[in-house]
C-alpha cells in the first residue's frame, strides 16, 4: 500500500511539472515526461542486486546538449529514480 501511495504521489509530482510546462505550446510533452518517469523506475536484476538500468538510460538520453524541456524531463527521471530506490529497499 505504501508503494502504491508513493507511485501516485510521485506521478502527481510529474503531472505538476507537466502543468508548469503546458503553458507553452508543446505537443506530446506529457507522454515524454511519463515515459522518462517509467523508464527511470525500470530495474535490471542481476541475481539479487537491482541495478538502475532505466535511470542510466535516462541519463544518457538527457546528456544531449540541445534537448528541449530538459529540466522537466530531469525532474521526471529523478522522481522515477526515487521510486526505484524505494522499491529496491522495500
N, C-alpha and C positions, 0 to 999 in steps of 0.2 A: 504494500500500500504506500509506503514511504517513497519507493522508487517511482510509482505512478504519479504521485503528487509532485515529485521533483521534475519528472518529464513534462508535466503540464505547466508547472511554474516556469521552467526554462523556455518552453515553447511560447508562453505568453511574453517572455522577455524578447524572444526573437521577433515576435509579431510587433512588439513595441518599437523595435529598431526598424522594422519594415514600415510602420506607420510614420515614423520620422522621415523616411526616405520616399514615401509615396507622395509627398507634397510635390515632388518633381515628377516630370513625365517619364516614367520608367516602365518598360514592358518586361514581364517575366522576372522581375526582381524578387518577388515573393517566392517563386519556385526556386530561384537560385539560393536564397537565404535558407530556406528549409532544406535544400539539397546539401549545403555546406554543413548545416546542423546535423543532419542524419549521417553524412559521411564521417564527420568527426566522432560520432558515437560508435562507429564500427570497430570491433576488436579483431585482432588476429591472435588466436590462442596457440601458443607453442608449448605443448604439454600442459602444464598448469598455469603458465605465466601469460597473462593478457598483454599484448603489445598494441599500443595505439597507432595501428597502421593507417586507419582512416584519417586521423589527425595529421599524420605525416604527409599524407596525400594533400590534405587541405593546405598545409604549409607550403608544399611545392606549388600548388595552384595559385596561392596568394603571393608568390615571390615575383610575379610578373610586374615590371615597373609601371606600365600604363594600364593598370586594371581599374575599371570604373567601379565606384562604390566599394572600395577596398575596406573601409572602416566597418561598414555594416556586415560584410562577409567575415571579417576577422572576429567581430563580436559573436556572430552565429557559430563560428567554428570553435571559439573558446568556450561558449556555453555547452556545445556538444562534447568538448573535452572534459568539462566538469561532470557531465552525466556519465561519461566513460569512467572517470575516476571513482565516482560513487558506485557505479555498477561493479567495478572491479573490487572495491572494498567490501561491499555487502553481497 
